[in-house]
């Protein structure tokens, strides 16, 4: 049976480019298999851009503002 490393963080908003890039770099350094990020304040129109910044698979669930 394989071990899967999962971490969960409250981002408290990732709309600011510098904050988002630092946060993504922080997560990549953790070297986990799955990252659960809450309160990103993401919107549908930014999904592809954020996915490219992340550099991997990403699934979004947008709330209401």
ZIDAZI-V977023 format. One record per helix or strand. SS is the DSSP state (helix for helix, strand for strand). FROM is the first residue (numbers start at 1). TO is the last residue. Records with the same first field share a line. If there is no record, write none. Layout:
BEGIN
SS: FROM-TO, FROM-TO
END
This chain:
BEGIN
strand: 6-10, 34-38
helix: 17-30, 44-54
END
